[in-house]
């Protein structure tokens, strides 16, 4: 497939008018929408900004590649645009972006499409090619330039393969540059969250730079199609150093004992020479798979105990959330059916079974515990962590017991690695299939049974009783805190901590105590609604693009998607965050003052009818949103005064 099959002329923008990052994104999305290539503008935009929040797609060198893979896309498309003046895009090199490629990939993108997008990404490493792109005047010239370049690349590749076959060269993988038996040999892994663009740009940059330096390199890519060109154990053994240019988790245990550079994927693109040189010289921390001991750990692992605990906890929560949302929405629908048709209704019973205690919600704590454990001790810790989480459920140790089970199982596996480190190498094959599972489960299960379950069962029962019997004043204070936390970082650690606490109370009380869920949901709905209201009623203080973006926040806010306010918070953090925290805290406090109980973990306005005081819940959200909007609108300076 040609790149120009995805880069259709009708969507190209030869003179981008936007002067800001938000404006450029809006203009590119508008081109996609006008050509019918996307079906849900709001969702696509949300996914674009979600990717931007992970790391800027302004990769430097005047190039920006905002991209998203989502069901909002009808057909894989690349929007090409260029700006003569340049746009401040928060690029990694601090320079304005002048050439833009907005990549829209459908959720089930075909392998052919993904390979074509990878080919596009590789072409953009060529600075001469980018200069030629900047000098194009029409969509026809752009298409012709890409077709010519792609044909040249394919011809060069075929010539190289033919030469290699004719010479009957040593049998080595095609992606090894040079002679892999040379001492000057390094290996690398590239990966980005979406796996469409940066992964392959980093691969190509590393290979090209290695060729220039006369260094042999082997690069594994972790893209949308999964891991490709997977490194072999022999290659890792022979390599002088390992480069991991990745913005997502990759398999690391195989690099135990090797010098490993762990960098963002953008460094693989822009700092390829530095990475290769450091890897060759062994100028990198010796990586130790956790629990194997050794004098030197990676700098990232030594940096902060708190950040390590947070990373492990978030790994558990992120894997648990689909069960929370899926099961929670089905439970919410079942409650609505019960109110109308009674508890004997077949659909009520069906949804209760799928979403409730024997369905999705039955897995919440085991999944949480299992993936916390896996983050700490890798795959061997997953099974004992999940079993420990299940024991916590069955013993009424609940959410707190599940947290303890996850961390316990992870560190038990680390202990076992140290304990079995002295065994003969002939027994290495038994460790992952016999020793770790059996002893990991036995030790974790025994500690859970005799120590953690009784202790946390008692704590959990006490906590639920305290929350159920809180006086109005204390409940309001807790509601203020939880509601405010939802706005502090809008999806970050504080937000997730508040939500996780409320989920814990919700599940531990048998889904009957939804007081904390009411506070958290109200607090999380306020920021996007406040942004929408402020941009609607204080128009002179927002740009046209911001006002258009603000409209989508009505839908996001009503749906309990706090992240819709992130772009505005990033642009004006002091005013936006302060105003939103105030309004969210008030909304959360009001839910407790009015003793609102909401037995659903997600859904926003769509599950409001389940609350014992539905109108008061909506009123709390409205009051908090209006207060935040007024603070923001009055505090923000008019555009003319900026």
ZATIKOL-601768 format. One record per residue (C-alpha): residue number from 0; residue in one letter; x negated, y negated, z negated. Coordinates in nm, 3 decimals. Layout:
<rs>
R   k r       x       y       z
R NUM A       X       Y       Z
...
</rs>
This chain:
<rs>
R   k r       x       y       z
R   0 X   0.000   0.000   0.000
R   1 X  -0.126  -0.348   0.085
R   2 X  -0.146  -0.613  -0.184
R   3 X   0.061  -0.842   0.039
R   4 X   0.348  -0.592   0.018
R   5 X   0.388  -0.710  -0.342
R   6 X   0.274  -1.069  -0.287
R   7 X   0.566  -1.177  -0.068
R   8 X   0.542  -1.511   0.111
R   9 X   0.884  -1.632  -0.005
R  10 X   0.768  -1.654  -0.367
R  11 X   0.436  -1.831  -0.307
R  12 X   0.389  -2.182  -0.447
R  13 X   0.122  -2.364  -0.249
R  14 X   0.137  -2.681  -0.460
R  15 X   0.228  -2.609  -0.821
R  16 X   0.384  -2.919  -0.978
R  17 X   0.357  -2.819  -1.344
R  18 X   0.103  -2.992  -1.566
R  19 X   0.139  -2.772  -1.876
R  20 X   0.113  -2.400  -1.946
R  21 X   0.482  -2.373  -2.035
R  22 X   0.573  -2.566  -1.722
R  23 X   0.360  -2.341  -1.501
R  24 X   0.519  -2.029  -1.647
R  25 X   0.867  -2.175  -1.594
R  26 X   0.790  -2.267  -1.233
R  27 X   0.652  -1.921  -1.156
R  28 X   0.951  -1.748  -1.319
R  29 X   1.188  -1.973  -1.126
R  30 X   1.030  -1.851  -0.800
R  31 X   1.084  -1.489  -0.906
R  32 X   1.445  -1.559  -1.001
R  33 X   1.520  -1.746  -0.678
R  34 X   1.397  -1.452  -0.472
R  35 X   1.607  -1.202  -0.670
R  36 X   1.303  -1.011  -0.798
R  37 X   1.413  -1.031  -1.164
R  38 X   1.756  -0.968  -1.318
R  39 X   1.715  -1.118  -1.665
R  40 X   1.520  -1.444  -1.679
R  41 X   1.533  -1.474  -2.058
R  42 X   1.404  -1.121  -2.120
R  43 X   1.128  -1.155  -1.860
R  44 X   1.017  -1.485  -2.010
R  45 X   1.021  -1.334  -2.358
R  46 X   0.792  -1.052  -2.243
R  47 X   0.558  -1.298  -2.068
R  48 X   0.517  -1.497  -2.389
R  49 X   0.482  -1.179  -2.593
R  50 X   0.181  -1.090  -2.377
R  51 X   0.044  -1.445  -2.411
R  52 X   0.069  -1.418  -2.789
R  53 X  -0.168  -1.119  -2.783
R  54 X  -0.434  -1.311  -2.587
R  55 X  -0.428  -1.577  -2.319
R  56 X  -0.402  -1.451  -1.963
R  57 X  -0.601  -1.753  -1.853
R  58 X  -0.905  -1.536  -1.790
R  59 X  -1.137  -1.820  -1.693
R  60 X  -1.298  -1.918  -1.367
R  61 X  -0.985  -2.114  -1.277
R  62 X  -0.763  -1.803  -1.276
R  63 X  -0.447  -1.728  -1.478
R  64 X  -0.261  -1.398  -1.457
R  65 X   0.053  -1.407  -1.676
R  66 X   0.217  -1.067  -1.650
R  67 X   0.488  -0.845  -1.796
R  68 X   0.621  -0.496  -1.747
R  69 X   0.991  -0.487  -1.831
R  70 X   1.334  -0.367  -1.721
R  71 X   1.411  -0.729  -1.633
R  72 X   1.215  -0.677  -1.308
R  73 X   1.401  -0.539  -1.005
R  74 X   1.096  -0.481  -0.785
R  75 X   0.721  -0.507  -0.842
R  76 X   0.614  -0.855  -0.733
R  77 X   0.316  -1.088  -0.756
R  78 X   0.382  -1.462  -0.735
R  79 X   0.081  -1.649  -0.597
R  80 X   0.047  -2.020  -0.678
R  81 X  -0.227  -2.280  -0.671
R  82 X  -0.259  -2.620  -0.834
R  83 X  -0.482  -2.891  -0.692
R  84 X  -0.511  -3.075  -1.025
R  85 X  -0.534  -2.772  -1.250
R  86 X  -0.329  -2.678  -1.556
R  87 X  -0.449  -2.648  -1.916
R  88 X  -0.365  -2.279  -1.970
R  89 X  -0.557  -2.204  -2.292
R  90 X  -0.809  -2.026  -2.069
R  91 X  -1.086  -1.826  -2.232
R  92 X  -1.353  -2.055  -2.088
R  93 X  -1.162  -2.373  -2.181
R  94 X  -1.132  -2.477  -1.816
R  95 X  -0.804  -2.560  -1.634
R  96 X  -0.640  -2.286  -1.428
R  97 X  -0.599  -2.360  -1.058
R  98 X  -0.504  -2.020  -0.912
R  99 X  -0.209  -1.828  -1.058
R 100 X  -0.087  -1.472  -1.015
R 101 X   0.232  -1.393  -1.208
R 102 X   0.269  -1.015  -1.205
R 103 X   0.618  -0.874  -1.254
R 104 X   0.622  -0.495  -1.290
R 105 X   0.940  -0.291  -1.349
R 106 X   0.953  -0.061  -1.649
R 107 X   0.926   0.248  -1.431
R 108 X   0.674   0.105  -1.186
R 109 X   0.554   0.362  -0.932
R 110 X   0.193   0.473  -0.944
R 111 X   0.141   0.323  -0.599
R 112 X   0.249  -0.018  -0.727
R 113 X   0.024   0.007  -1.032
R 114 X  -0.276   0.106  -0.822
R 115 X  -0.208  -0.187  -0.589
R 116 X  -0.193  -0.428  -0.883
R 117 X  -0.521  -0.283  -1.007
R 118 X  -0.674  -0.345  -0.663
R 119 X  -0.555  -0.707  -0.679
R 120 X  -0.716  -0.753  -1.020
R 121 X  -1.050  -0.625  -0.892
R 122 X  -1.055  -0.870  -0.601
R 123 X  -1.030  -1.165  -0.836
R 124 X  -1.379  -1.102  -0.976
R 125 X  -1.521  -1.235  -0.646
R 126 X  -1.579  -1.610  -0.691
R 127 X  -1.627  -1.666  -0.316
R 128 X  -1.287  -1.510  -0.254
R 129 X  -1.126  -1.740  -0.511
R 130 X  -1.285  -2.043  -0.343
R 131 X  -1.135  -1.935  -0.011
R 132 X  -0.796  -1.895  -0.177
R 133 X  -0.813  -2.252  -0.307
R 134 X  -0.866  -2.377   0.048
R 135 X  -0.560  -2.203   0.194
R 136 X  -0.275  -2.427   0.306
R 137 X   0.007  -2.187   0.395
R 138 X   0.147  -1.853   0.273
R 139 X   0.037  -1.698   0.604
R 140 X  -0.325  -1.794   0.533
R 141 X  -0.303  -1.641   0.185
R 142 X  -0.162  -1.314   0.322
R 143 X  -0.422  -1.297   0.597
R 144 X  -0.704  -1.359   0.348
R 145 X  -0.585  -1.079   0.119
R 146 X  -0.530  -0.833   0.404
R 147 X  -0.879  -0.899   0.540
R 148 X  -1.043  -0.870   0.201
R 149 X  -0.858  -0.551   0.111
R 150 X  -0.949  -0.395   0.448
R 151 X  -1.316  -0.480   0.387
R 152 X  -1.307  -0.326   0.041
R 153 X  -1.144  -0.007   0.168
R 154 X  -1.391   0.021   0.457
R 155 X  -1.685  -0.023   0.218
R 156 X  -1.544   0.241  -0.013
R 157 X  -1.500   0.491   0.271
R 158 X  -1.853   0.423   0.397
R 159 X  -1.994   0.482   0.050
R 160 X  -1.803   0.810   0.013
R 161 X  -1.913   0.927   0.357
R 162 X  -2.277   0.845   0.284
R 163 X  -2.261   1.029  -0.045
R 164 X  -2.103   1.337   0.112
R 165 X  -2.351   1.339   0.400
R 166 X  -2.646   1.320   0.165
R 167 X  -2.498   1.601  -0.044
R 168 X  -2.583   1.397  -0.350
R 169 X  -2.584   1.530  -0.703
R 170 X  -2.231   1.616  -0.818
R 171 X  -2.132   1.330  -1.043
R 172 X  -1.806   1.138  -1.083
R 173 X  -1.747   0.871  -0.820
R 174 X  -1.728   0.598  -1.078
R 175 X  -2.088   0.643  -1.194
R 176 X  -2.308   0.371  -1.050
R 177 X  -2.658   0.482  -0.953
R 178 X  -2.832   0.791  -1.087
R 179 X  -2.651   0.911  -1.400
R 180 X  -2.956   1.107  -1.516
R 181 X  -3.157   0.787  -1.554
R 182 X  -3.241   0.664  -1.902
R 183 X  -3.075   0.331  -1.816
R 184 X  -2.722   0.463  -1.865
R 185 X  -2.428   0.316  -2.058
R 186 X  -2.061   0.405  -2.081
R 187 X  -1.761   0.178  -2.126
R 188 X  -1.387   0.183  -2.194
R 189 X  -1.157  -0.099  -2.081
R 190 X  -0.798  -0.147  -2.194
R 191 X  -0.540  -0.422  -2.236
R 192 X  -0.189  -0.406  -2.390
R 193 X  -0.004  -0.409  -2.057
R 194 X  -0.262  -0.213  -1.862
R 195 X  -0.194  -0.388  -1.533
R 196 X  -0.460  -0.652  -1.472
R 197 X  -0.732  -0.714  -1.731
R 198 X  -0.813  -0.343  -1.767
R 199 X  -0.926  -0.314  -1.406
R 200 X  -1.083  -0.658  -1.381
R 201 X  -1.309  -0.568  -1.674
R 202 X  -1.393  -0.234  -1.511
R 203 X  -1.488  -0.399  -1.184
R 204 X  -1.687  -0.676  -1.354
R 205 X  -1.890  -0.426  -1.556
R 206 X  -1.961  -0.206  -1.252
R 207 X  -2.065  -0.501  -1.035
R 208 X  -2.291  -0.647  -1.300
R 209 X  -2.446  -0.306  -1.374
R 210 X  -2.521  -0.266  -1.002
R 211 X  -2.694  -0.604  -0.995
R 212 X  -2.899  -0.512  -1.304
R 213 X  -2.993  -0.168  -1.172
R 214 X  -2.815  -0.002  -1.464
R 215 X  -2.609   0.316  -1.438
R 216 X  -2.262   0.288  -1.588
R 217 X  -1.950   0.499  -1.627
R 218 X  -1.622   0.318  -1.700
R 219 X  -1.302   0.473  -1.836
R 220 X  -0.982   0.271  -1.786
R 221 X  -0.679   0.287  -2.016
R 222 X  -0.415   0.131  -1.788
R 223 X  -0.044   0.173  -1.727
R 224 X  -0.099   0.520  -1.581
R 225 X  -0.288   0.632  -1.890
R 226 X  -0.659   0.705  -1.926
R 227 X  -0.842   0.740  -1.594
R 228 X  -1.201   0.852  -1.530
R 229 X  -1.215   0.984  -1.887
R 230 X  -1.566   0.993  -2.031
R 231 X  -1.712   1.338  -2.088
R 232 X  -1.890   1.445  -2.405
R 233 X  -2.215   1.487  -2.209
R 234 X  -2.195   1.133  -2.068
R 235 X  -2.133   0.988  -2.413
R 236 X  -2.427   1.186  -2.549
R 237 X  -2.665   1.061  -2.277
R 238 X  -2.555   0.697  -2.291
R 239 X  -2.782   0.448  -2.466
R 240 X  -2.480   0.255  -2.585
R 241 X  -2.102   0.228  -2.560
R 242 X  -1.896  -0.076  -2.460
R 243 X  -1.531  -0.083  -2.571
R 244 X  -1.371  -0.387  -2.408
R 245 X  -1.015  -0.339  -2.527
R 246 X  -0.721  -0.525  -2.677
R 247 X  -0.543  -0.207  -2.785
R 248 X  -0.636   0.108  -2.972
R 249 X  -0.845   0.363  -2.780
R 250 X  -0.980   0.703  -2.883
R 251 X  -1.288   0.619  -3.091
R 252 X  -1.383   0.936  -3.284
R 253 X  -1.577   1.069  -2.982
R 254 X  -1.829   0.782  -3.018
R 255 X  -1.939   0.883  -3.367
R 256 X  -2.309   0.812  -3.415
R 257 X  -2.345   0.594  -3.103
R 258 X  -2.416   0.217  -3.086
R 259 X  -2.073   0.076  -3.000
R 260 X  -1.985  -0.281  -2.898
R 261 X  -1.616  -0.348  -2.970
R 262 X  -1.506  -0.662  -2.787
R 263 X  -1.186  -0.810  -2.635
R 264 X  -1.115  -0.701  -2.279
R 265 X  -1.178  -1.060  -2.167
R 266 X  -1.544  -1.023  -2.268
R 267 X  -1.571  -0.732  -2.030
R 268 X  -1.467  -0.970  -1.752
R 269 X  -1.664  -1.281  -1.843
R 270 X  -1.954  -1.149  -2.054
R 271 X  -2.030  -0.827  -1.872
R 272 X  -2.406  -0.889  -1.847
R 273 X  -2.435  -0.964  -2.218
R 274 X  -2.244  -0.648  -2.309
R 275 X  -2.450  -0.424  -2.079
R 276 X  -2.778  -0.569  -2.205
R 277 X  -2.679  -0.523  -2.570
R 278 X  -2.561  -0.168  -2.506
R 279 X  -2.890  -0.080  -2.332
R 280 X  -3.096  -0.225  -2.617
R 281 X  -2.890  -0.052  -2.884
R 282 X  -2.801  -0.397  -3.017
R 283 X  -2.469  -0.282  -3.161
R 284 X  -2.337  -0.131  -3.486
R 285 X  -2.356   0.247  -3.514
R 286 X  -1.999   0.367  -3.503
R 287 X  -1.896   0.614  -3.770
R 288 X  -1.562   0.787  -3.739
R 289 X  -1.406   0.717  -4.078
R 290 X  -1.500   0.964  -4.344
R 291 X  -1.816   1.092  -4.173
R 292 X  -2.037   0.871  -4.379
R 293 X  -2.354   0.707  -4.261
R 294 X  -2.546   0.397  -4.343
R 295 X  -2.394   0.171  -4.086
R 296 X  -2.031   0.098  -4.008
R 297 X  -1.895  -0.125  -3.734
R 298 X  -1.874  -0.492  -3.823
R 299 X  -1.502  -0.492  -3.755
R 300 X  -1.449  -0.223  -4.018
R 301 X  -1.662  -0.402  -4.276
R 302 X  -1.508  -0.743  -4.221
R 303 X  -1.214  -0.728  -4.459
R 304 X  -1.046  -0.466  -4.675
R 305 X  -0.726  -0.668  -4.657
R 306 X  -0.724  -0.680  -4.278
R 307 X  -0.788  -0.304  -4.265
R 308 X  -0.495  -0.231  -4.497
R 309 X  -0.275  -0.465  -4.295
R 310 X  -0.374  -0.296  -3.966
R 311 X  -0.291   0.047  -4.110
R 312 X   0.040  -0.074  -4.250
R 313 X   0.139  -0.242  -3.922
R 314 X   0.061   0.076  -3.731
R 315 X   0.319   0.254  -3.944
R 316 X   0.578  -0.022  -3.924
R 317 X   0.546  -0.070  -3.548
R 318 X   0.611   0.301  -3.489
R 319 X   0.899   0.297  -3.738
R 320 X   1.081  -0.004  -3.590
R 321 X   1.235   0.177  -3.288
R 322 X   1.400   0.419  -3.531
R 323 X   1.521   0.125  -3.742
R 324 X   1.666  -0.065  -3.446
R 325 X   1.811   0.233  -3.258
R 326 X   1.952   0.404  -3.564
R 327 X   2.060   0.077  -3.724
R 328 X   2.261  -0.043  -3.424
R 329 X   2.437   0.293  -3.391
R 330 X   2.514   0.287  -3.763
R 331 X   2.651  -0.064  -3.729
R 332 X   2.880   0.044  -3.447
R 333 X   2.994   0.343  -3.652
R 334 X   3.093   0.112  -3.939
R 335 X   3.304  -0.095  -3.700
R 336 X   3.476   0.221  -3.575
R 337 X   3.537   0.332  -3.935
R 338 X   3.712   0.005  -4.016
R 339 X   3.948   0.056  -3.723
R 340 X   3.993   0.433  -3.697
R 341 X   3.886   0.570  -4.035
R 342 X   3.608   0.803  -4.143
R 343 X   3.764   1.110  -3.977
R 344 X   3.723   0.962  -3.630
R 345 X   3.501   1.181  -3.410
R 346 X   3.302   0.886  -3.273
R 347 X   3.237   0.755  -3.623
R 348 X   3.103   1.095  -3.727
R 349 X   2.896   1.126  -3.408
R 350 X   2.724   0.788  -3.452
R 351 X   2.674   0.847  -3.824
R 352 X   2.502   1.177  -3.744
R 353 X   2.279   1.032  -3.472
R 354 X   2.186   0.710  -3.650
R 355 X   2.220   0.794  -4.017
R 356 X   2.063   1.017  -4.278
R 357 X   2.033   1.327  -4.058
R 358 X   1.938   1.134  -3.745
R 359 X   1.718   0.835  -3.673
R 360 X   1.717   0.702  -4.030
R 361 X   1.603   1.040  -4.158
R 362 X   1.272   0.981  -3.977
R 363 X   1.201   0.626  -4.097
R 364 X   0.978   0.703  -4.392
R 365 X   0.807   1.012  -4.245
R 366 X   0.719   0.815  -3.930
R 367 X   0.597   0.521  -4.138
R 368 X   0.380   0.744  -4.356
R 369 X   0.251   0.954  -4.067
R 370 X   0.129   0.664  -3.857
R 371 X  -0.024   0.480  -4.154
R 372 X  -0.218   0.801  -4.220
R 373 X  -0.313   0.835  -3.854
R 374 X  -0.446   0.478  -3.845
R 375 X  -0.675   0.568  -4.137
R 376 X  -0.780   0.925  -4.064
R 377 X  -0.696   0.968  -3.693
R 378 X  -0.492   1.263  -3.563
R 379 X  -0.571   1.515  -3.840
R 380 X  -0.396   1.282  -4.088
R 381 X  -0.068   1.254  -3.893
R 382 X   0.089   1.582  -4.007
R 383 X   0.011   1.558  -4.382
R 384 X   0.120   1.195  -4.373
R 385 X   0.458   1.279  -4.219
R 386 X   0.516   1.568  -4.460
R 387 X   0.424   1.343  -4.752
R 388 X   0.673   1.087  -4.624
R 389 X   0.943   1.352  -4.600
R 390 X   0.869   1.462  -4.957
R 391 X   0.913   1.099  -5.065
R 392 X   1.256   1.094  -4.902
R 393 X   1.367   1.418  -5.062
R 394 X   1.244   1.320  -5.409
R 395 X   1.399   0.971  -5.408
R 396 X   1.051   0.812  -5.407
R 397 X   1.179   0.633  -5.097
R 398 X   1.002   0.359  -4.908
R 399 X   0.738   0.294  -5.175
R 400 X   0.659   0.664  -5.200
R 401 X   0.632   0.681  -4.822
R 402 X   0.378   0.398  -4.821
R 403 X   0.176   0.579  -5.085
R 404 X   0.200   0.906  -4.891
R 405 X   0.064   0.744  -4.575
R 406 X  -0.241   0.593  -4.741
R 407 X  -0.296   0.906  -4.949
R 408 X  -0.293   1.142  -4.650
R 409 X  -0.526   0.917  -4.450
R 410 X  -0.789   0.903  -4.721
R 411 X  -0.750   1.273  -4.804
R 412 X  -0.856   1.352  -4.447
R 413 X  -1.153   1.113  -4.482
R 414 X  -1.249   1.297  -4.802
R 415 X  -1.221   1.633  -4.623
R 416 X  -1.448   1.514  -4.343
R 417 X  -1.713   1.429  -4.599
R 418 X  -1.656   1.752  -4.792
R 419 X  -1.688   1.970  -4.481
R 420 X  -1.974   1.772  -4.325
R 421 X  -2.231   2.022  -4.452
R 422 X  -2.067   2.329  -4.297
R 423 X  -2.256   2.508  -4.018
R 424 X  -2.199   2.360  -3.673
R 425 X  -2.055   2.692  -3.558
R 426 X  -1.750   2.611  -3.774
R 427 X  -1.690   2.266  -3.621
R 428 X  -1.415   2.407  -3.399
R 429 X  -1.223   2.528  -3.706
R 430 X  -1.207   2.190  -3.874
R 431 X  -0.930   2.023  -3.667
R 432 X  -0.723   2.338  -3.613
R 433 X  -0.751   2.504  -3.955
R 434 X  -0.941   2.326  -4.231
R 435 X  -0.801   1.972  -4.197
R 436 X  -0.435   2.078  -4.152
R 437 X  -0.432   2.335  -4.432
R 438 X  -0.632   2.148  -4.696
R 439 X  -0.496   1.808  -4.590
R 440 X  -0.139   1.926  -4.635
R 441 X  -0.214   2.115  -4.957
R 442 X  -0.391   1.825  -5.129
R 443 X  -0.148   1.559  -5.007
R 444 X   0.155   1.772  -5.093
R 445 X   0.028   1.859  -5.440
R 446 X  -0.048   1.497  -5.532
R 447 X   0.289   1.388  -5.396
R 448 X   0.474   1.662  -5.588
R 449 X   0.306   1.619  -5.926
R 450 X   0.216   1.250  -5.931
R 451 X   0.345   1.014  -5.666
R 452 X   0.702   1.142  -5.625
R 453 X   0.786   1.129  -5.999
R 454 X   0.622   0.788  -6.047
R 455 X   0.760   0.619  -5.739
R 456 X   1.096   0.792  -5.776
R 457 X   1.129   0.620  -6.113
R 458 X   1.001   0.286  -5.979
R 459 X   1.236   0.308  -5.682
R 460 X   1.537   0.382  -5.900
R 461 X   1.444   0.095  -6.130
R 462 X   1.395  -0.145  -5.838
R 463 X   1.731  -0.060  -5.681
R 464 X   1.904  -0.102  -6.018
R 465 X   1.733  -0.438  -6.074
R 466 X   1.836  -0.563  -5.731
R 467 X   2.191  -0.438  -5.779
R 468 X   2.212  -0.618  -6.112
R 469 X   2.028  -0.939  -6.031
R 470 X   2.189  -1.249  -6.173
R 471 X   2.294  -1.508  -5.918
R 472 X   1.999  -1.737  -5.995
R 473 X   1.733  -1.469  -5.955
R 474 X   1.899  -1.331  -5.642
R 475 X   1.903  -1.676  -5.484
R 476 X   1.531  -1.722  -5.554
R 477 X   1.455  -1.385  -5.391
R 478 X   1.676  -1.478  -5.096
R 479 X   1.492  -1.810  -5.057
R 480 X   1.155  -1.632  -5.055
R 481 X   1.255  -1.359  -4.810
R 482 X   1.432  -1.602  -4.577
R 483 X   1.137  -1.841  -4.574
R 484 X   0.889  -1.559  -4.508
R 485 X   1.072  -1.476  -4.186
R 486 X   0.968  -1.816  -4.046
R 487 X   0.612  -1.845  -4.173
R 488 X   0.462  -1.655  -3.879
R 489 X   0.767  -1.543  -3.677
R 490 X   0.680  -1.178  -3.622
R 491 X   0.345  -1.174  -3.802
R 492 X   0.239  -1.030  -4.140
R 493 X   0.472  -1.240  -4.361
R 494 X   0.770  -1.178  -4.135
R 495 X   0.701  -0.804  -4.119
R 496 X   0.642  -0.781  -4.495
R 497 X   0.980  -0.939  -4.572
R 498 X   1.155  -0.718  -4.321
R 499 X   0.978  -0.402  -4.443
R 500 X   1.073  -0.480  -4.804
R 501 X   1.438  -0.523  -4.708
R 502 X   1.437  -0.203  -4.503
R 503 X   1.293  -0.023  -4.806
R 504 X   1.573  -0.145  -5.031
R 505 X   1.828  -0.073  -4.761
R 506 X   1.722   0.290  -4.708
R 507 X   1.651   0.361  -5.074
R 508 X   2.002   0.261  -5.175
R 509 X   2.164   0.490  -4.921
R 510 X   2.244   0.204  -4.683
R 511 X   2.481   0.052  -4.938
R 512 X   2.267  -0.238  -5.058
R 513 X   2.246  -0.477  -4.765
R 514 X   2.197  -0.791  -4.971
R 515 X   1.830  -0.824  -4.883
R 516 X   1.905  -0.743  -4.518
R 517 X   2.151  -1.033  -4.513
R 518 X   1.883  -1.273  -4.641
R 519 X   1.619  -1.150  -4.397
R 520 X   1.849  -1.147  -4.096
R 521 X   1.982  -1.495  -4.167
R 522 X   1.627  -1.625  -4.218
R 523 X   1.509  -1.465  -3.893
R 524 X   1.797  -1.605  -3.687
R 525 X   1.733  -1.966  -3.791
R 526 X   1.408  -2.056  -3.603
R 527 X   1.525  -1.992  -3.245
R 528 X   1.868  -2.141  -3.317
R 529 X   1.707  -2.450  -3.472
R 530 X   1.485  -2.493  -3.165
R 531 X   1.787  -2.459  -2.937
R 532 X   1.987  -2.717  -3.135
R 533 X   1.699  -2.964  -3.162
R 534 X   1.618  -2.948  -2.789
R 535 X   1.988  -2.995  -2.710
R 536 X   2.063  -3.291  -2.937
R 537 X   1.723  -3.463  -2.939
R 538 X   1.658  -3.450  -2.566
R 539 X   1.426  -3.751  -2.562
R 540 X   1.178  -3.560  -2.778
R 541 X   1.142  -3.256  -2.552
R 542 X   1.021  -3.216  -2.195
R 543 X   1.259  -3.087  -1.930
R 544 X   1.087  -2.750  -1.937
R 545 X   1.115  -2.733  -2.316
R 546 X   1.486  -2.814  -2.298
R 547 X   1.539  -2.534  -2.048
R 548 X   1.343  -2.295  -2.267
R 549 X   1.543  -2.411  -2.567
R 550 X   1.867  -2.289  -2.410
R 551 X   1.745  -1.928  -2.409
R 552 X   1.685  -1.955  -2.783
R 553 X   2.061  -1.967  -2.842
R 554 X   2.082  -1.608  -2.719
R 555 X   1.760  -1.499  -2.892
R 556 X   1.862  -1.654  -3.223
R 557 X   2.209  -1.501  -3.221
R 558 X   2.045  -1.164  -3.143
R 559 X   1.799  -1.191  -3.440
R 560 X   1.491  -1.224  -3.217
R 561 X   1.278  -1.470  -3.414
R 562 X   0.991  -1.457  -3.163
R 563 X   1.182  -1.688  -2.926
R 564 X   1.053  -1.984  -3.128
R 565 X   0.685  -1.886  -3.097
R 566 X   0.602  -2.100  -2.788
R 567 X   0.739  -2.411  -2.962
R 568 X   0.556  -2.328  -3.286
R 569 X   0.232  -2.282  -3.094
R 570 X   0.271  -2.623  -2.928
R 571 X   0.362  -2.814  -3.246
R 572 X   0.293  -2.587  -3.547
R 573 X   0.320  -2.839  -3.831
R 574 X   0.662  -2.977  -3.743
R 575 X   0.818  -2.657  -3.607
R 576 X   0.697  -2.419  -3.878
R 577 X   0.773  -2.656  -4.165
R 578 X   1.126  -2.731  -4.046
R 579 X   1.201  -2.365  -3.971
R 580 X   1.070  -2.240  -4.307
R 581 X   1.296  -2.487  -4.490
R 582 X   1.606  -2.388  -4.293
R 583 X   1.534  -2.014  -4.313
R 584 X   1.480  -2.030  -4.688
R 585 X   1.809  -2.214  -4.735
R 586 X   1.994  -1.962  -4.517
R 587 X   1.843  -1.669  -4.711
R 588 X   1.924  -1.829  -5.045
R 589 X   2.284  -1.898  -4.944
R 590 X   2.343  -1.534  -4.855
R 591 X   2.254  -1.441  -5.212
R 592 X   2.444  -1.730  -5.366
R 593 X   2.756  -1.609  -5.186
R 594 X   2.668  -1.244  -5.263
R 595 X   2.673  -1.137  -4.899
R 596 X   2.602  -0.773  -4.821
R 597 X   2.516  -0.674  -4.462
R 598 X   2.478  -0.295  -4.414
R 599 X   2.290  -0.308  -4.083
R 600 X   1.914  -0.358  -4.026
R 601 X   1.935  -0.539  -3.693
R 602 X   2.174  -0.698  -3.447
R 603 X   2.230  -1.058  -3.559
R 604 X   2.573  -1.195  -3.476
R 605 X   2.672  -0.863  -3.319
R 606 X   2.676  -0.691  -3.659
R 607 X   2.798  -0.991  -3.860
R 608 X   3.146  -0.839  -3.879
R 609 X   3.005  -0.564  -4.101
R 610 X   2.921  -0.812  -4.378
R 611 X   3.150  -0.822  -4.678
R 612 X   3.177  -1.199  -4.618
R 613 X   3.123  -1.228  -4.242
R 614 X   3.225  -1.593  -4.212
R 615 X   3.004  -1.695  -4.503
R 616 X   2.710  -1.512  -4.343
R 617 X   2.759  -1.704  -4.020
R 618 X   2.799  -2.026  -4.221
R 619 X   2.466  -1.961  -4.400
R 620 X   2.294  -1.915  -4.065
R 621 X   2.460  -2.227  -3.926
R 622 X   2.365  -2.443  -4.225
R 623 X   2.003  -2.327  -4.217
R 624 X   1.980  -2.381  -3.840
R 625 X   2.130  -2.731  -3.852
R 626 X   1.901  -2.838  -4.137
R 627 X   1.594  -2.711  -3.951
R 628 X   1.708  -2.876  -3.629
R 629 X   1.764  -3.211  -3.801
R 630 X   1.425  -3.203  -3.974
R 631 X   1.251  -3.115  -3.648
R 632 X   1.449  -3.361  -3.438
R 633 X   1.398  -3.654  -3.673
R 634 X   1.031  -3.573  -3.740
R 635 X   0.926  -3.514  -3.380
R 636 X   0.815  -3.824  -3.191
R 637 X   0.994  -3.933  -2.871
R 638 X   0.806  -3.844  -2.554
R 639 X   0.750  -4.210  -2.468
R 640 X   0.573  -4.269  -2.798
R 641 X   0.328  -3.982  -2.756
</rs>
